[in-house]
Amino acid sequence: MRFIGIIIEIVNRLTLSITALSVGLCLLGGCKRDIQNTDAVRKGVLAYFAKRSDLLSMEVSVTNVVYHDNQATATVHLQAKGSNTPGSGMDMRYLMERQGNEWVVKGRAGGETHGEGTATPPASDGGSIGAMPQTLPPGHPATPTLPPGHPAVSPDKQPGKQK
């Protein structure tokens, strides 16, 4: 009888130890939350933008996230608050890194696009990238003369022309 009592006591202690170990492992595993979601990424982007006062007037939405273990690439759409004009705003891609239970912006990724246009403005024939175009966009009213009181501009000093 005494032998059976010792075996029961050993089994009880082993059961208690295994239960305590299982609970401990569950608690340790629960400390690392699943933050692979758009809301967690958006919080990281907003924390990054909070450092810049010029971005406080912008609507921020995360349109796409690609996860790679503890890193992510987020596509963020920035648009002026209250603006709902199609094609307005710009899309930026940010490299993010998981730090604990949050995402932190590490910098911008390449290939940003602005509105419906291209990432880099096309070069004009006679000037640098971004020089004033020599023609007006379709539907733009004609501007045949300079405003009253404006000095004359000689043809060799037109925007975008090299000397």
C-alpha beads as a LAMMPS data file, in Angstrom:
LAMMPS data file: protein, C-alpha beads

163 atoms
162 bonds

1 atom types
1 bond types

-500.0 500.0 xlo xhi
-500.0 500.0 ylo yhi
-500.0 500.0 zlo zhi

Masses

1 110.0

Atoms # bond

1 1 1 0.000 0.000 0.000
2 1 1 2.743 2.378 0.880
3 1 1 4.307 1.774 -2.541
4 1 1 1.086 2.772 -4.328
5 1 1 0.878 5.978 -2.232
6 1 1 4.413 6.972 -3.313
7 1 1 3.586 6.361 -6.997
8 1 1 0.411 8.471 -6.722
9 1 1 2.389 11.292 -5.070
10 1 1 5.030 11.221 -7.874
11 1 1 2.343 11.260 -10.580
12 1 1 0.601 14.206 -8.881
13 1 1 3.861 16.191 -8.675
14 1 1 4.696 15.462 -12.321
15 1 1 1.207 16.513 -13.386
16 1 1 1.497 19.747 -11.399
17 1 1 4.973 20.476 -12.828
18 1 1 3.889 19.808 -16.421
19 1 1 0.795 21.988 -15.966
20 1 1 2.877 24.845 -14.522
21 1 1 5.386 24.552 -17.365
22 1 1 2.594 24.559 -19.983
23 1 1 0.957 27.646 -18.472
24 1 1 4.338 29.420 -18.372
25 1 1 5.052 28.654 -22.029
26 1 1 1.587 29.859 -23.039
27 1 1 2.119 33.129 -21.188
28 1 1 5.544 33.672 -22.745
29 1 1 4.204 32.906 -26.210
30 1 1 1.299 35.314 -25.691
31 1 1 3.648 38.275 -25.125
32 1 1 4.400 38.521 -28.836
33 1 1 1.178 39.819 -30.393
34 1 1 0.247 39.343 -34.009
35 1 1 0.688 42.829 -35.487
36 1 1 0.719 41.844 -39.144
37 1 1 -2.332 43.948 -39.942
38 1 1 -3.035 47.257 -41.643
39 1 1 -4.103 49.043 -38.430
40 1 1 -0.788 48.300 -36.713
41 1 1 1.146 49.485 -39.780
42 1 1 -0.985 52.661 -39.980
43 1 1 -0.194 53.443 -36.323
44 1 1 3.522 53.173 -37.126
45 1 1 3.167 55.462 -40.142
46 1 1 1.170 58.030 -38.124
47 1 1 3.826 57.987 -35.379
48 1 1 6.452 58.665 -38.060
49 1 1 4.396 61.506 -39.583
50 1 1 3.744 63.058 -36.154
51 1 1 7.347 64.318 -36.255
52 1 1 6.469 66.551 -39.244
53 1 1 3.947 69.334 -38.694
54 1 1 3.446 69.841 -42.452
55 1 1 1.795 66.416 -42.707
56 1 1 -0.854 67.068 -40.044
57 1 1 -3.239 68.415 -42.695
58 1 1 -3.091 65.184 -44.701
59 1 1 -5.419 62.183 -44.770
60 1 1 -3.324 59.031 -44.405
61 1 1 -4.475 55.615 -45.573
62 1 1 -2.486 52.411 -45.931
63 1 1 -3.484 50.863 -49.264
64 1 1 -1.179 47.814 -49.304
65 1 1 1.267 46.001 -47.023
66 1 1 3.703 43.219 -47.915
67 1 1 5.170 41.390 -44.900
68 1 1 8.587 39.710 -44.765
69 1 1 9.130 38.231 -41.250
70 1 1 9.993 41.271 -39.079
71 1 1 9.934 43.724 -41.998
72 1 1 7.191 45.130 -44.174
73 1 1 6.744 47.431 -47.143
74 1 1 3.690 49.667 -46.825
75 1 1 2.067 51.688 -49.606
76 1 1 0.587 54.841 -48.064
77 1 1 -1.810 57.233 -49.816
78 1 1 -1.501 60.890 -48.725
79 1 1 -4.220 63.375 -49.627
80 1 1 -5.245 66.804 -48.366
81 1 1 -7.950 66.550 -45.702
82 1 1 -11.386 67.186 -47.172
83 1 1 -10.214 66.608 -50.749
84 1 1 -12.034 63.899 -52.657
85 1 1 -10.869 64.790 -56.161
86 1 1 -10.027 61.597 -58.091
87 1 1 -6.310 61.307 -58.771
88 1 1 -5.339 63.869 -56.144
89 1 1 -2.805 63.062 -53.499
90 1 1 0.178 60.779 -53.827
91 1 1 1.261 57.264 -52.977
92 1 1 4.477 56.661 -51.028
93 1 1 6.090 53.346 -50.088
94 1 1 7.764 52.960 -46.718
95 1 1 10.085 50.291 -45.358
96 1 1 8.982 49.224 -41.879
97 1 1 10.544 47.111 -39.163
98 1 1 8.870 45.315 -36.294
99 1 1 10.180 46.518 -32.938
100 1 1 8.460 44.692 -30.101
101 1 1 4.717 45.016 -30.617
102 1 1 4.770 47.890 -33.112
103 1 1 5.906 48.801 -36.617
104 1 1 8.514 51.552 -37.053
105 1 1 9.232 53.378 -40.332
106 1 1 12.868 52.885 -41.366
107 1 1 12.680 55.023 -44.512
108 1 1 11.075 55.340 -47.922
109 1 1 11.168 52.631 -50.547
110 1 1 11.811 53.427 -54.212
111 1 1 9.251 53.910 -56.963
112 1 1 6.944 56.553 -55.457
113 1 1 4.170 57.828 -57.693
114 1 1 2.383 61.151 -57.398
115 1 1 -1.286 61.210 -58.303
116 1 1 -1.951 59.745 -61.722
117 1 1 1.378 60.916 -63.201
118 1 1 4.831 59.385 -63.287
119 1 1 7.426 59.367 -60.530
120 1 1 9.833 61.607 -62.512
121 1 1 8.623 64.472 -64.680
122 1 1 9.670 64.110 -68.315
123 1 1 12.515 66.317 -69.528
124 1 1 11.660 69.078 -71.973
125 1 1 13.587 69.579 -75.203
126 1 1 15.458 72.677 -74.169
127 1 1 15.806 72.517 -70.416
128 1 1 16.348 70.519 -67.321
129 1 1 13.928 68.065 -65.738
130 1 1 10.973 70.000 -64.417
131 1 1 11.511 73.056 -66.641
132 1 1 8.486 75.098 -67.655
133 1 1 6.657 73.445 -70.562
134 1 1 6.558 75.330 -73.847
135 1 1 2.910 74.432 -74.495
136 1 1 -0.223 74.692 -72.387
137 1 1 -2.199 71.609 -71.346
138 1 1 -5.394 70.814 -73.306
139 1 1 -8.322 73.041 -72.297
140 1 1 -6.081 75.712 -70.699
141 1 1 -7.055 79.279 -71.695
142 1 1 -4.609 81.023 -73.996
143 1 1 -2.249 83.638 -72.505
144 1 1 -1.261 85.753 -75.526
145 1 1 0.144 88.764 -73.637
146 1 1 1.996 89.530 -70.439
147 1 1 0.113 91.166 -67.559
148 1 1 -0.055 94.981 -67.576
149 1 1 3.195 96.567 -66.342
150 1 1 5.277 93.389 -66.865
151 1 1 8.650 94.019 -68.545
152 1 1 9.186 92.507 -71.977
153 1 1 10.870 89.104 -72.147
154 1 1 13.336 88.533 -74.952
155 1 1 13.022 85.239 -76.879
156 1 1 16.492 84.069 -75.764
157 1 1 15.446 84.251 -72.080
158 1 1 12.454 81.901 -72.267
159 1 1 12.152 79.304 -69.474
160 1 1 13.818 75.999 -70.249
161 1 1 16.161 77.357 -72.950
162 1 1 19.942 77.084 -72.592
163 1 1 22.279 79.935 -73.545

Bonds

1 1 1 2
2 1 2 3
3 1 3 4
4 1 4 5
5 1 5 6
6 1 6 7
7 1 7 8
8 1 8 9
9 1 9 10
10 1 10 11
11 1 11 12
12 1 12 13
13 1 13 14
14 1 14 15
15 1 15 16
16 1 16 17
17 1 17 18
18 1 18 19
19 1 19 20
20 1 20 21
21 1 21 22
22 1 22 23
23 1 23 24
24 1 24 25
25 1 25 26
26 1 26 27
27 1 27 28
28 1 28 29
29 1 29 30
30 1 30 31
31 1 31 32
32 1 32 33
33 1 33 34
34 1 34 35
35 1 35 36
36 1 36 37
37 1 37 38
38 1 38 39
39 1 39 40
40 1 40 41
41 1 41 42
42 1 42 43
43 1 43 44
44 1 44 45
45 1 45 46
46 1 46 47
47 1 47 48
48 1 48 49
49 1 49 50
50 1 50 51
51 1 51 52
52 1 52 53
53 1 53 54
54 1 54 55
55 1 55 56
56 1 56 57
57 1 57 58
58 1 58 59
59 1 59 60
60 1 60 61
61 1 61 62
62 1 62 63
63 1 63 64
64 1 64 65
65 1 65 66
66 1 66 67
67 1 67 68
68 1 68 69
69 1 69 70
70 1 70 71
71 1 71 72
72 1 72 73
73 1 73 74
74 1 74 75
75 1 75 76
76 1 76 77
77 1 77 78
78 1 78 79
79 1 79 80
80 1 80 81
81 1 81 82
82 1 82 83
83 1 83 84
84 1 84 85
85 1 85 86
86 1 86 87
87 1 87 88
88 1 88 89
89 1 89 90
90 1 90 91
91 1 91 92
92 1 92 93
93 1 93 94
94 1 94 95
95 1 95 96
96 1 96 97
97 1 97 98
98 1 98 99
99 1 99 100
100 1 100 101
101 1 101 102
102 1 102 103
103 1 103 104
104 1 104 105
105 1 105 106
106 1 106 107
107 1 107 108
108 1 108 109
109 1 109 110
110 1 110 111
111 1 111 112
112 1 112 113
113 1 113 114
114 1 114 115
115 1 115 116
116 1 116 117
117 1 117 118
118 1 118 119
119 1 119 120
120 1 120 121
121 1 121 122
122 1 122 123
123 1 123 124
124 1 124 125
125 1 125 126
126 1 126 127
127 1 127 128
128 1 128 129
129 1 129 130
130 1 130 131
131 1 131 132
132 1 132 133
133 1 133 134
134 1 134 135
135 1 135 136
136 1 136 137
137 1 137 138
138 1 138 139
139 1 139 140
140 1 140 141
141 1 141 142
142 1 142 143
143 1 143 144
144 1 144 145
145 1 145 146
146 1 146 147
147 1 147 148
148 1 148 149
149 1 149 150
150 1 150 151
151 1 151 152
152 1 152 153
153 1 153 154
154 1 154 155
155 1 155 156
156 1 156 157
157 1 157 158
158 1 158 159
159 1 159 160
160 1 160 161
161 1 161 162
162 1 162 163
